[in-house]
Amino acid sequence: MLTYQSFFQHELLKLIDQEIERVKDSLVHGHSALDYPSYKHNVGIIQGLLRAKSLCDEAESIANGAEHERGK
């Protein structure tokens, strides 16, 4: 049985993955005449979402007792 926090994190990561796929599909299939600034913006969104996933993993490690190395 998942705790509320575990369930929340699981669902959040699923939503982030879905949004990454949506933006990737938009880049690949959605706009045949996509200009460079829009492409760059969408790639930045994907990078930000991937960073959010990384921070979720880092927060989970800290909560589970791992030493926090980010500020070192």
C-alpha positions in Angstrom: 0.0 0.0 0.0 1.3 3.4 -1.0 1.4 6.3 1.5 -0.1 9.5 0.3 3.3 11.0 -0.4 4.4 8.0 -2.4 1.1 8.0 -4.4 1.4 11.7 -5.0 5.0 11.4 -6.2 4.1 8.5 -8.5 1.2 10.3 -10.0 3.2 13.5 -10.4 6.0 11.7 -12.2 3.4 10.0 -14.5 1.9 13.4 -15.4 5.4 14.8 -16.0 6.2 11.9 -18.4 2.9 12.4 -20.2 3.6 16.1 -20.6 7.1 15.4 -21.9 5.6 13.0 -24.5 2.9 15.5 -25.5 5.5 18.3 -26.1 7.8 15.8 -28.0 4.9 14.7 -30.2 4.1 18.4 -30.8 7.7 19.0 -31.9 7.8 15.9 -34.2 4.3 15.8 -35.6 2.4 18.9 -34.7 4.1 21.7 -36.5 5.6 21.2 -39.9 6.6 24.9 -40.1 7.9 25.3 -36.6 10.2 28.3 -36.3 13.4 28.1 -34.3 12.3 30.2 -31.3 9.3 28.0 -30.8 11.4 24.9 -31.2 13.9 26.2 -28.7 11.1 27.1 -26.2 9.6 23.6 -26.4 13.0 22.0 -26.0 13.4 24.2 -22.9 10.1 23.0 -21.5 11.2 19.4 -21.9 14.5 20.1 -20.2 12.7 21.8 -17.3 10.3 18.8 -16.9 13.3 16.4 -16.9 14.9 18.6 -14.3 11.8 18.5 -12.2 11.9 14.6 -12.3 15.5 14.7 -11.2 14.7 17.0 -8.3 11.8 14.6 -7.3 14.3 11.8 -7.2 16.8 13.9 -5.2 14.1 14.9 -2.7 13.0 11.3 -2.2 16.7 10.3 -1.6 17.0 13.1 1.0 13.7 12.1 2.7 15.0 8.5 2.8 18.1 9.6 4.6 20.7 10.1 1.9 23.2 12.8 2.4 22.3 16.0 0.7 25.2 16.8 -1.8 23.6 19.5 -3.9 25.1 22.5 -2.1 28.6 21.1 -1.8 
